[in-house]
């Protein structure tokens, strides 16, 4: 019963590491004992130090036990060797070489590279033509077989010589040529499925002005003063990137841009060592046999991503480097050694070693990388690109459901994005990096993205299959694409089955796409739509599950759930998905819901983590029969877990994910009120 818990989360969210806290509580309730206190790794403040301290503490405890293995003892000694850890980090830093070239140098070298490769191509074409001529002569004139034209052979040899000489010139004349060559040779590492599109339009559906939609988050979030909601419809043009295909229900991974002004970014780059400019290009190399690329991809992903790549500093700091992330405690200690003033040195050391002071600074100003030289002026001219490459976090793409059907809208992708801007009571304002970027784009802005196929949420092959769509808020996005496709089928005169929409919003004022939904109903794309509101003034709170339990609506939906060809699409939080599944079990039977999953007719596009102890769907088939008698837990925390990601992802539950013991259970009694975070 000895246990240890290490949680990963982000203090940017109201509930931090809720899964770890719940697991620790369950361990104590069941007579377990935690060998060391729970470790809580914070993505905002840096996870490295917490992980190292917790791991070292755990290994110390394990090594001190009477039956400890020699391997554990050795590992404990090794992980507690701080000097070794610092040495490893220093090795990585010293192995990074960054060459800086001006924009003019790169353009000239690129033009030379292009002309060299073009000349080489012409030489190879002449050689091929010469070989073809020689073959024709041999086949047509047998009598002259022994006297092949020596000039032809000479032309072949000279063309090969020309090719190799150009290659040699291309490879070895100047440093910039070598950098260009390596960058071209390493293009195989670049993703061919990443596209560069252009913003066609952005329409703010909700919260376009700062004074709008300011709401209190409730009793569970007393430290948070207010939150401003903003929801936008973004249209991305595909003409500039080859018009890639997609289907309604697919996802788009968007690579966010940092919301930093050109002036501030220019000042930041100007404060780096080497007197750099934004339009300069950097070429990064890494030479060390002791450190594998696999280790580098984990310890310094932004460095790994840029090895042998020629990247402009403007692009690097706007799109790749996480400029708005807090400076981790370890980086504070590293920067302390670079600070030239006693004041900055002492403050950085204090922040790197005193967690309370570090947390206070995070609350006051955010401690963002982009503000490093404003907070610690003596770092100006001391921080190198190599240091940033080995220390900064990388901006990772975020996934969004596509809200359009290409057949209807043409060469574009529509996204429905909601952003939340809130304060925890200090001066720090919390924003989502990618959602904030998307809800502030303007016409003509460039956007980098990747399309992810999601067949589990595609439109059914059977056009006459009856459908149920259940969603809340921005969860209408993929449903919108499916309805557009259905509208297109209807316009062609295809026969279709019934389709019902259950749509939950906070209020009528915040209802999204009301006009489009009415249009779908009027033209026959939707048979009917059932709406509910959880924050409508003067009305009782209603959620999707409440409206589904309405007797008249249940009589409409239940036959589709229990039919042999009905499909159910659910898009929203994992909590909503879990509750809707419970209601479907109530209105039909567990057998029908099991069959719906088993045949792939229950389609889910959800975010947040399902509670593994209480989920109706996400349970192992190997669970015991007695386990099924426990009522599902009602704790609904959006947390990170190993099995689910914090950003939006899709999942279609398979038969193996459903606990067959549910077939012997009585219908689950749902609570009258839903708790939301």
C-alpha positions as CSV (number, residue, x, y, z in Angstrom):
1,X,0.0,0.0,0.0
2,X,3.0,2.3,-0.3
3,X,2.3,4.9,-3.0
4,X,3.6,8.1,-4.5
5,X,1.7,10.7,-6.5
6,X,3.2,13.2,-9.0
7,X,0.7,15.5,-10.7
8,X,1.1,17.7,-13.8
9,X,-1.1,20.7,-14.4
10,X,-1.2,24.4,-14.9
11,X,-1.9,27.1,-12.4
12,X,-3.4,29.1,-15.2
13,X,-6.6,27.1,-14.6
14,X,-8.9,27.5,-11.6
15,X,-8.3,23.9,-10.5
16,X,-4.6,23.1,-10.4
17,X,-3.6,19.4,-10.4
18,X,-7.1,18.3,-9.3
19,X,-6.5,14.7,-10.4
20,X,-3.4,14.4,-8.2
21,X,-5.2,15.8,-5.2
22,X,-8.2,13.5,-5.7
23,X,-5.9,10.5,-6.1
24,X,-4.1,11.3,-2.9
25,X,-7.4,11.6,-1.1
26,X,-8.5,8.3,-2.4
27,X,-5.3,6.6,-1.3
28,X,-5.7,7.8,2.3
29,X,-9.4,6.8,2.3
30,X,-8.4,3.3,1.3
31,X,-5.7,2.8,3.9
32,X,-2.8,3.6,1.7
33,X,0.3,5.6,2.6
34,X,2.2,8.1,0.5
35,X,5.9,7.6,0.8
36,X,6.5,11.3,0.0
37,X,4.1,14.2,-0.2
38,X,2.5,14.7,-3.6
39,X,4.5,16.5,-6.2
40,X,2.6,19.2,-8.2
41,X,4.4,20.2,-11.4
42,X,3.2,23.5,-12.8
43,X,3.5,24.2,-16.5
44,X,3.3,27.9,-15.8
45,X,6.2,28.1,-13.3
46,X,8.3,25.3,-14.8
47,X,8.1,21.6,-14.1
48,X,11.8,20.6,-14.1
49,X,12.7,21.6,-10.5
50,X,9.5,20.2,-8.9
51,X,10.0,16.9,-10.8
52,X,13.7,16.7,-9.8
53,X,13.0,17.5,-6.1
54,X,10.1,15.0,-5.9
55,X,12.0,12.3,-7.7
56,X,15.1,12.8,-5.5
57,X,13.0,12.7,-2.4
58,X,11.2,9.5,-3.5
59,X,14.4,7.7,-4.4
60,X,15.9,8.7,-1.1
61,X,13.0,7.1,0.7
62,X,13.2,4.0,-1.4
63,X,17.0,3.7,-1.0
64,X,16.7,4.0,2.8
65,X,14.4,0.9,3.0
66,X,15.9,-2.3,4.3
67,X,15.1,-4.3,1.1
68,X,16.3,-1.5,-1.3
69,X,17.9,-2.9,-4.4
70,X,21.5,-1.7,-5.3
71,X,20.1,-0.2,-8.5
72,X,17.7,2.1,-6.6
73,X,20.5,3.2,-4.2
74,X,22.8,4.0,-7.2
75,X,20.0,5.9,-9.0
76,X,19.3,7.9,-5.8
77,X,23.0,8.9,-5.5
78,X,23.1,9.8,-9.2
79,X,19.9,12.0,-9.2
80,X,21.0,13.8,-6.1
81,X,24.2,14.8,-7.8
82,X,23.3,18.4,-8.6
83,X,26.7,19.1,-10.0
84,X,26.1,16.3,-12.6
85,X,22.8,17.9,-13.6
86,X,24.4,21.3,-14.0
87,X,27.2,19.8,-16.0
88,X,24.8,18.1,-18.3
89,X,23.0,21.4,-18.9
90,X,26.3,23.1,-19.4
91,X,27.4,20.5,-22.0
92,X,24.3,21.1,-24.0
93,X,24.8,24.9,-23.9
94,X,28.4,24.7,-24.9
95,X,27.5,22.3,-27.8
96,X,25.2,24.9,-29.5
97,X,26.7,27.0,-32.3
98,X,24.7,29.8,-33.8
99,X,25.8,31.6,-36.9
100,X,24.1,34.9,-37.7
101,X,23.7,36.2,-41.3
102,X,22.1,39.3,-42.6
103,X,19.0,39.1,-44.7
104,X,20.9,40.4,-47.7
105,X,23.6,37.6,-47.4
106,X,20.9,34.9,-47.2
107,X,19.1,36.2,-50.2
108,X,22.3,36.4,-52.3
109,X,23.3,32.9,-51.2
110,X,19.9,31.5,-51.9
111,X,19.9,32.9,-55.4
112,X,23.4,31.5,-56.0
113,X,22.2,28.1,-54.7
114,X,19.2,28.1,-57.0
115,X,21.4,29.0,-60.0
116,X,24.0,26.3,-59.1
117,X,21.3,23.6,-58.8
118,X,19.7,24.8,-62.0
119,X,23.1,24.6,-63.9
120,X,23.6,21.1,-62.4
121,X,20.2,20.1,-63.6
122,X,20.9,21.4,-67.2
123,X,24.2,19.5,-67.2
124,X,22.4,16.2,-66.2
125,X,19.8,16.8,-68.9
126,X,22.6,17.2,-71.5
127,X,24.2,14.0,-70.2
128,X,20.9,12.1,-70.6
129,X,20.4,13.5,-74.1
130,X,23.9,12.4,-75.0
131,X,23.3,8.9,-73.7
132,X,20.0,8.7,-75.7
133,X,21.8,9.8,-78.9
134,X,24.4,7.2,-78.3
135,X,21.8,4.4,-77.9
136,X,19.9,5.5,-81.0
137,X,23.1,5.3,-83.0
138,X,24.0,1.9,-81.7
139,X,20.6,0.5,-82.5
140,X,20.3,2.0,-86.0
141,X,23.8,1.5,-87.4
142,X,25.2,-1.9,-86.4
143,X,28.1,-1.5,-88.8
144,X,29.4,1.5,-86.9
145,X,29.1,-0.2,-83.4
146,X,32.9,-0.4,-82.9
147,X,33.5,3.3,-83.7
148,X,31.4,5.2,-81.2
149,X,31.9,8.9,-81.5
150,X,34.5,9.8,-78.9
151,X,33.2,13.3,-78.7
152,X,30.0,12.0,-77.3
153,X,31.8,10.1,-74.6
154,X,33.9,13.2,-73.9
155,X,30.7,15.2,-73.6
156,X,29.4,12.7,-71.1
157,X,32.6,13.0,-69.0
158,X,32.7,16.7,-69.2
159,X,29.1,17.0,-68.1
160,X,29.8,14.9,-65.0
161,X,32.8,17.0,-64.3
162,X,30.7,20.2,-64.6
163,X,28.1,18.8,-62.2
164,X,30.7,17.8,-59.6
165,X,32.6,21.0,-59.9
166,X,29.5,23.1,-59.4
167,X,28.6,20.9,-56.4
168,X,32.1,21.5,-54.9
169,X,31.7,25.3,-55.4
170,X,28.3,25.1,-53.8
171,X,29.5,23.1,-50.8
172,X,32.7,24.8,-49.8
173,X,33.2,28.5,-50.7
174,X,31.7,30.4,-47.8
175,X,30.1,29.8,-44.5
176,X,26.7,31.1,-45.7
177,X,26.8,28.7,-48.7
178,X,27.4,25.8,-46.3
179,X,24.5,26.9,-44.1
180,X,22.2,27.1,-47.1
181,X,23.3,23.7,-48.3
182,X,22.7,22.0,-44.9
183,X,19.4,23.8,-44.5
184,X,18.3,22.4,-47.9
185,X,19.6,18.9,-47.1
186,X,17.7,18.9,-43.9
187,X,14.3,19.6,-45.4
188,X,13.4,16.0,-44.9
189,X,13.0,16.8,-41.2
190,X,10.4,19.5,-42.1
191,X,6.7,18.5,-42.0
192,X,5.3,18.5,-45.5
193,X,1.8,18.5,-44.1
194,X,2.1,22.0,-42.5
195,X,0.5,24.8,-44.4
196,X,0.7,28.5,-44.5
197,X,-2.7,30.1,-45.0
198,X,-4.1,33.6,-44.9
199,X,-6.9,35.1,-42.8
200,X,-9.9,35.9,-44.9
201,X,-12.1,37.4,-42.1
202,X,-12.8,37.3,-38.4
203,X,-16.3,37.9,-37.1
204,X,-16.7,38.4,-33.3
205,X,-19.8,36.5,-32.4
206,X,-19.6,37.3,-28.7
207,X,-17.6,39.8,-26.6
208,X,-16.1,42.0,-29.2
209,X,-15.7,44.9,-26.7
210,X,-13.9,44.8,-23.4
211,X,-17.0,46.0,-21.5
212,X,-19.1,43.1,-22.8
213,X,-19.6,39.7,-21.1
214,X,-17.8,40.4,-17.9
215,X,-19.0,37.7,-15.5
216,X,-18.2,36.3,-12.1
217,X,-17.0,32.7,-12.1
218,X,-18.8,31.8,-8.9
219,X,-18.0,30.5,-5.4
220,X,-15.5,28.0,-6.7
221,X,-13.3,30.7,-7.9
222,X,-13.2,33.4,-5.2
223,X,-9.7,34.5,-6.1
224,X,-10.8,35.3,-9.7
225,X,-12.3,38.8,-10.0
226,X,-13.9,38.5,-13.5
227,X,-13.6,36.8,-16.8
228,X,-14.2,38.2,-20.2
229,X,-15.5,35.8,-22.9
230,X,-14.9,36.3,-26.6
231,X,-16.0,34.0,-29.4
232,X,-15.0,34.5,-33.0
233,X,-15.7,32.9,-36.4
234,X,-12.4,32.8,-38.3
235,X,-12.1,32.0,-42.0
236,X,-8.8,30.8,-43.3
237,X,-8.1,30.9,-47.0
238,X,-6.5,27.8,-48.6
239,X,-5.6,29.2,-52.1
240,X,-2.0,30.1,-51.1
241,X,-1.2,26.6,-49.7
242,X,-2.5,24.3,-52.5
243,X,-6.1,24.0,-51.3
244,X,-5.6,20.9,-49.1
245,X,-8.6,18.6,-48.7
246,X,-10.6,18.1,-45.5
247,X,-13.9,16.7,-44.2
248,X,-16.4,18.1,-41.7
249,X,-15.4,16.7,-38.3
250,X,-11.6,17.0,-39.0
251,X,-9.3,19.1,-36.8
252,X,-6.9,21.9,-37.5
253,X,-3.7,22.3,-35.4
254,X,-2.9,26.0,-35.3
255,X,0.6,27.2,-34.5
256,X,0.1,30.4,-32.4
257,X,1.9,33.7,-32.8
258,X,3.1,35.6,-29.7
259,X,1.0,38.7,-29.0
260,X,4.0,41.0,-28.7
261,X,4.4,44.3,-30.6
262,X,7.0,44.8,-33.3
263,X,8.6,47.6,-31.2
264,X,8.9,45.5,-28.1
265,X,10.2,42.5,-30.0
266,X,12.8,44.6,-31.7
267,X,13.9,46.0,-28.4
268,X,14.1,42.4,-26.9
269,X,16.3,41.2,-29.8
270,X,18.4,44.4,-29.6
271,X,19.2,43.6,-26.0
272,X,20.7,40.2,-26.8
273,X,24.4,39.6,-27.1
274,X,25.8,40.4,-30.5
275,X,23.7,43.5,-31.4
276,X,21.2,41.6,-33.5
277,X,18.4,42.8,-35.7
278,X,14.9,41.3,-36.3
279,X,15.6,40.6,-40.0
280,X,18.8,38.7,-39.3
281,X,18.9,34.9,-40.0
282,X,20.3,32.3,-37.6
283,X,21.8,28.9,-38.5
284,X,21.9,26.5,-35.6
285,X,24.3,23.5,-35.3
286,X,24.7,21.1,-32.4
287,X,27.9,19.0,-32.1
288,X,28.1,16.5,-29.3
289,X,28.3,12.8,-29.4
290,X,27.4,12.4,-25.7
291,X,23.9,14.0,-26.1
292,X,21.5,12.1,-28.4
293,X,19.0,13.9,-30.5
294,X,16.3,12.0,-28.6
295,X,17.5,13.5,-25.3
296,X,17.7,16.9,-26.9
297,X,14.1,16.6,-28.2
298,X,12.9,16.2,-24.6
299,X,15.3,18.5,-22.7
300,X,15.5,21.4,-25.3
301,X,12.7,20.9,-27.9
302,X,13.1,24.4,-29.4
303,X,16.8,23.7,-30.0
304,X,16.1,20.3,-31.5
305,X,13.5,21.8,-33.8
306,X,16.0,24.4,-35.2
307,X,19.1,22.2,-35.7
308,X,20.5,22.7,-39.3
309,X,17.7,25.1,-40.0
310,X,18.0,28.7,-41.4
311,X,15.4,30.7,-39.5
312,X,14.8,34.5,-39.3
313,X,14.9,35.9,-35.8
314,X,11.6,37.6,-36.5
315,X,9.9,34.3,-37.2
316,X,11.7,32.5,-34.4
317,X,10.6,34.9,-31.6
318,X,7.1,35.5,-33.1
319,X,6.0,31.9,-33.7
320,X,8.4,29.4,-32.1
321,X,9.7,30.8,-28.8
322,X,7.1,31.0,-26.0
323,X,7.8,34.7,-25.2
324,X,4.8,34.9,-22.9
325,X,5.8,32.0,-20.8
326,X,7.2,32.7,-17.3
327,X,11.0,32.4,-16.8
328,X,11.5,29.1,-14.9
329,X,13.3,29.0,-11.6
330,X,16.3,27.2,-13.0
331,X,16.6,29.8,-15.7
332,X,16.5,32.5,-13.0
333,X,19.6,30.9,-11.4
334,X,21.3,30.7,-14.8
335,X,20.5,34.3,-15.6
336,X,21.8,35.4,-12.2
337,X,25.3,34.4,-13.3
338,X,24.9,36.7,-16.4
339,X,23.6,39.7,-14.5
340,X,26.2,42.5,-14.2
341,X,24.5,44.4,-11.3
342,X,24.5,43.2,-7.7
343,X,20.8,44.0,-7.4
344,X,19.7,41.9,-10.4
345,X,22.0,39.1,-9.4
346,X,20.6,38.9,-5.9
347,X,17.0,39.2,-7.1
348,X,17.4,36.4,-9.7
349,X,19.1,34.1,-7.1
350,X,16.2,34.8,-4.7
351,X,13.6,34.0,-7.3
352,X,15.4,30.8,-8.3
353,X,15.6,29.5,-4.8
354,X,12.6,31.0,-2.9
355,X,9.4,29.5,-4.1
356,X,7.2,32.0,-2.2
357,X,9.0,35.0,-3.7
358,X,8.8,33.4,-7.1
359,X,5.1,32.8,-6.8
360,X,4.6,36.4,-5.6
361,X,6.5,37.8,-8.6
362,X,4.5,35.6,-11.0
363,X,1.3,37.0,-9.5
364,X,2.5,40.6,-9.8
365,X,3.9,40.7,-13.3
366,X,3.9,37.3,-14.8
367,X,7.8,37.0,-15.0
368,X,7.5,36.6,-18.8
369,X,10.5,36.1,-21.0
370,X,9.5,39.1,-23.2
371,X,9.9,41.4,-20.1
372,X,13.3,40.0,-19.0
373,X,15.3,43.0,-19.9
374,X,12.8,45.4,-18.5
375,X,12.8,43.6,-15.1
376,X,16.6,43.0,-15.1
377,X,18.4,45.7,-17.1
378,X,21.9,44.5,-16.4
379,X,21.2,41.4,-18.5
380,X,21.3,43.6,-21.7
381,X,24.1,42.4,-24.0
382,X,24.8,39.3,-21.8
383,X,22.1,36.8,-22.9
384,X,23.0,34.8,-26.0
385,X,20.8,33.0,-28.6
386,X,22.4,29.7,-27.5
387,X,21.2,30.3,-24.0
388,X,17.6,31.0,-25.1
389,X,17.6,28.0,-27.4
390,X,18.5,25.7,-24.5
391,X,16.2,27.4,-22.0
392,X,13.0,28.7,-23.5
393,X,9.9,26.7,-24.1
394,X,8.4,26.2,-27.5
395,X,5.0,27.3,-28.7
396,X,3.1,24.1,-29.4
397,X,0.1,23.9,-31.8
398,X,-3.4,23.8,-30.5
399,X,-6.2,21.7,-32.0
400,X,-9.6,23.1,-33.1
401,X,-12.6,21.4,-34.7
402,X,-13.3,22.5,-38.3
403,X,-16.6,24.4,-38.5
404,X,-17.2,24.1,-42.3
405,X,-17.8,21.8,-45.2
406,X,-15.4,22.5,-48.1
407,X,-18.0,21.6,-50.7
408,X,-20.2,24.4,-49.4
409,X,-17.6,27.2,-48.6
410,X,-15.0,26.5,-51.2
411,X,-11.2,26.9,-50.6
412,X,-11.4,27.9,-46.9
413,X,-11.6,26.5,-43.4
414,X,-13.9,28.0,-40.8
415,X,-13.0,27.9,-37.0
416,X,-15.1,28.9,-34.0
417,X,-12.8,29.9,-31.3
418,X,-13.6,31.0,-27.7
419,X,-11.1,32.8,-25.6
420,X,-11.2,33.7,-21.9
421,X,-9.3,36.7,-20.4
422,X,-9.3,36.8,-16.6
423,X,-7.4,37.9,-13.5
424,X,-6.7,36.1,-10.3
425,X,-6.9,39.2,-8.2
426,X,-3.3,40.5,-9.0
427,X,-2.2,42.5,-12.0
428,X,-1.5,39.5,-14.0
429,X,-4.0,38.8,-16.8
430,X,-4.5,35.2,-17.9
431,X,-5.1,34.5,-21.6
432,X,-4.9,31.4,-23.7
433,X,-1.9,31.7,-26.1
434,X,-3.5,30.3,-29.3
435,X,-7.2,31.3,-28.6
436,X,-6.1,34.9,-27.8
437,X,-4.0,34.9,-31.0
438,X,-6.9,33.6,-33.2
439,X,-9.6,35.9,-31.7
440,X,-7.4,38.9,-32.6
441,X,-6.3,38.1,-36.1
442,X,-7.1,40.5,-39.0
443,X,-7.6,40.2,-42.7
444,X,-4.4,39.2,-44.5
445,X,-2.6,37.8,-41.5
446,X,-0.6,34.7,-42.1
447,X,-1.4,31.6,-40.1
448,X,0.4,28.3,-39.9
449,X,-1.6,25.1,-39.5
450,X,-1.9,21.4,-40.0
451,X,-5.0,19.4,-40.9
452,X,-5.7,16.3,-38.8
453,X,-8.1,13.7,-40.2
454,X,-10.7,12.5,-37.8
455,X,-12.8,9.8,-39.5
456,X,-14.5,9.0,-36.2
457,X,-16.5,12.2,-36.4
458,X,-17.3,12.2,-40.2
459,X,-20.8,12.2,-41.6
460,X,-22.3,8.6,-41.8
461,X,-22.2,6.8,-45.1
462,X,-25.9,6.0,-44.9
463,X,-27.7,9.3,-45.9
464,X,-31.0,8.1,-44.5
465,X,-29.7,7.3,-41.1
466,X,-31.5,9.3,-38.3
467,X,-29.1,11.7,-36.5
468,X,-28.9,13.4,-33.1
469,X,-26.4,16.3,-32.6
470,X,-25.7,17.3,-29.0
471,X,-23.4,20.3,-28.2
472,X,-22.7,23.3,-26.1
473,X,-21.2,26.7,-27.0
474,X,-18.3,26.4,-29.4
475,X,-18.9,22.7,-29.5
476,X,-21.3,23.6,-32.3
477,X,-18.3,24.1,-34.6
478,X,-18.0,20.5,-36.0
479,X,-21.8,20.1,-35.9
480,X,-22.0,23.2,-38.2
481,X,-19.7,21.5,-40.7
482,X,-21.8,18.4,-40.7
483,X,-25.0,20.4,-41.1
484,X,-23.5,22.2,-44.1
485,X,-22.7,18.9,-45.7
486,X,-26.2,17.7,-45.0
487,X,-27.6,20.8,-46.5
488,X,-25.5,20.2,-49.7
489,X,-26.9,16.6,-49.9
490,X,-30.4,18.0,-49.5
491,X,-29.8,20.6,-52.3
492,X,-28.9,17.7,-54.7
493,X,-32.2,16.0,-53.9
494,X,-30.9,13.1,-51.9
495,X,-33.3,11.4,-49.5
496,X,-32.3,11.9,-45.9
497,X,-33.4,10.7,-42.5
498,X,-34.4,12.9,-39.6
499,X,-31.9,15.1,-37.7
500,X,-32.3,16.7,-34.3
501,X,-30.1,19.3,-32.5
502,X,-29.8,19.7,-28.7
503,X,-27.8,22.9,-28.2
504,X,-26.8,24.4,-24.8
505,X,-25.7,28.0,-24.3
506,X,-25.2,30.3,-21.3
507,X,-28.0,32.6,-22.4
508,X,-30.1,33.7,-25.4
509,X,-27.7,36.7,-25.7
510,X,-24.8,34.3,-26.0
511,X,-26.5,31.9,-28.3
512,X,-24.3,31.2,-31.3
513,X,-25.4,30.8,-35.0
514,X,-29.1,31.4,-34.2
515,X,-29.8,32.5,-37.8
516,X,-28.0,29.5,-39.3
517,X,-29.8,27.1,-37.1
518,X,-33.2,28.6,-38.1
519,X,-32.1,28.4,-41.8
520,X,-31.2,24.7,-41.4
521,X,-34.6,24.0,-39.8
522,X,-36.6,26.0,-42.5
523,X,-34.8,24.3,-45.4
524,X,-35.3,20.8,-43.9
525,X,-31.6,20.1,-43.1
526,X,-32.7,19.9,-39.4
527,X,-36.0,18.4,-38.3
528,X,-36.0,20.4,-35.1
529,X,-33.7,22.0,-32.6
530,X,-34.0,22.0,-28.8
531,X,-32.2,24.8,-27.0
532,X,-31.4,25.3,-23.3
533,X,-29.7,28.1,-21.3
534,X,-27.7,27.8,-18.1
535,X,-27.4,31.5,-17.3
536,X,-30.6,33.1,-18.7
537,X,-31.8,35.9,-16.4
538,X,-35.0,35.1,-14.6
539,X,-35.1,31.4,-15.8
540,X,-34.1,28.2,-14.1
541,X,-30.8,26.8,-15.1
542,X,-31.1,24.2,-17.8
543,X,-28.5,21.9,-19.3
544,X,-28.5,19.6,-22.3
545,X,-29.1,16.6,-20.0
546,X,-32.1,18.4,-18.5
547,X,-33.8,19.0,-21.8
548,X,-33.0,15.5,-23.0
549,X,-35.0,14.2,-20.0
550,X,-38.0,16.2,-21.1
551,X,-40.8,13.6,-21.7
552,X,-41.7,14.9,-25.2
553,X,-38.1,15.3,-26.4
554,X,-37.2,11.9,-24.9
555,X,-39.9,10.3,-27.0
556,X,-38.3,11.8,-30.1
557,X,-34.6,11.0,-29.3
558,X,-35.0,7.5,-27.7
559,X,-36.1,5.7,-30.9
560,X,-33.0,7.0,-32.7
561,X,-30.6,5.9,-29.9
562,X,-32.2,2.4,-29.9
563,X,-32.5,2.1,-33.7
564,X,-30.3,-0.1,-35.8
565,X,-28.9,2.7,-37.9
566,X,-29.1,5.9,-35.7
567,X,-26.0,8.0,-35.1
568,X,-25.3,10.3,-32.1
569,X,-22.8,13.2,-32.3
570,X,-21.6,14.8,-29.0
571,X,-19.3,17.8,-28.9
572,X,-18.4,19.6,-25.7
573,X,-16.7,18.9,-22.4
574,X,-16.0,15.4,-21.2
575,X,-18.3,16.1,-18.3
576,X,-21.2,16.8,-20.7
577,X,-20.4,13.7,-22.8
578,X,-20.5,11.5,-19.7
579,X,-23.8,12.9,-18.5
580,X,-25.4,12.7,-21.9
581,X,-24.4,9.1,-22.1
582,X,-26.0,8.4,-18.7
583,X,-29.3,10.0,-19.9
584,X,-29.2,7.9,-23.1
585,X,-28.9,4.8,-20.9
586,X,-31.9,6.0,-18.9
587,X,-34.1,6.7,-21.9
588,X,-33.3,3.4,-23.6
589,X,-31.1,0.8,-22.0
590,X,-27.4,0.0,-21.4
591,X,-27.6,-2.6,-24.1
592,X,-28.5,0.0,-26.7
593,X,-25.8,2.4,-25.7
594,X,-23.3,-0.4,-25.7
595,X,-24.4,-1.4,-29.2
596,X,-24.2,2.3,-30.3
597,X,-20.6,2.3,-29.2
598,X,-19.7,-1.1,-30.5
599,X,-20.9,-0.3,-34.1
600,X,-19.2,3.1,-34.1
601,X,-22.4,5.2,-34.2
602,X,-21.6,7.2,-31.1
603,X,-19.3,10.0,-32.2
604,X,-17.5,12.1,-29.7
605,X,-15.4,15.3,-30.0
606,X,-14.7,16.2,-26.4
607,X,-12.2,18.2,-24.3
608,X,-11.2,17.8,-20.6
609,X,-10.5,14.6,-18.8
610,X,-13.1,12.0,-17.9
611,X,-13.2,10.9,-14.3
612,X,-11.8,7.3,-14.6
613,X,-13.6,6.3,-11.4
614,X,-17.0,7.5,-12.4
615,X,-17.1,7.5,-16.2
616,X,-20.0,5.6,-17.7
617,X,-18.2,5.0,-21.0
618,X,-14.4,5.1,-20.3
619,X,-14.0,2.0,-18.2
620,X,-12.2,-1.2,-18.8
621,X,-14.0,-4.3,-20.0
622,X,-12.1,-6.2,-17.4
623,X,-13.7,-4.3,-14.5
624,X,-15.4,-6.6,-12.0
625,X,-19.2,-7.0,-11.8
626,X,-19.2,-5.7,-8.2
627,X,-17.5,-2.5,-9.3
628,X,-20.5,-1.6,-11.4
629,X,-22.7,-1.2,-8.3
630,X,-20.9,2.0,-7.4
631,X,-22.6,5.2,-8.4
632,X,-20.4,7.5,-10.6
633,X,-18.5,10.2,-8.9
634,X,-19.8,13.7,-9.6
635,X,-16.5,15.6,-9.2
636,X,-16.1,17.3,-12.6
637,X,-12.6,18.8,-12.8
638,X,-10.9,19.7,-16.0
639,X,-7.5,18.2,-15.5
640,X,-4.7,16.9,-17.5
641,X,-4.1,13.1,-17.5
642,X,-2.0,10.6,-19.3
643,X,-4.9,9.4,-21.4
644,X,-6.5,12.8,-22.4
645,X,-5.0,16.1,-23.4
646,X,-6.0,19.6,-22.1
647,X,-6.7,20.9,-25.6
648,X,-9.6,19.7,-27.7
649,X,-9.3,16.1,-29.0
650,X,-11.6,13.5,-30.4
651,X,-12.4,10.0,-29.4
652,X,-14.9,7.4,-30.5
653,X,-15.6,5.0,-27.7
654,X,-15.2,1.4,-28.7
655,X,-16.9,-1.7,-27.3
656,X,-13.8,-2.5,-25.3
657,X,-14.1,0.8,-23.5
658,X,-17.5,0.0,-22.0
659,X,-17.9,-1.9,-18.8
660,X,-20.2,-4.8,-19.6
661,X,-21.2,-4.9,-16.0
662,X,-23.3,-1.9,-16.7
663,X,-25.8,-4.2,-18.4
664,X,-26.7,-5.5,-14.9
665,X,-27.1,-2.0,-13.4
666,X,-30.3,0.0,-12.7
667,X,-30.4,3.3,-14.5
668,X,-28.2,5.9,-13.0
669,X,-30.0,8.7,-11.1
670,X,-28.7,12.0,-12.3
671,X,-28.4,15.0,-10.0
672,X,-30.8,17.9,-10.6
673,X,-28.0,20.4,-10.8
674,X,-24.8,20.3,-12.9
675,X,-21.7,21.8,-11.4
676,X,-19.5,23.5,-13.9
677,X,-16.0,24.9,-13.6
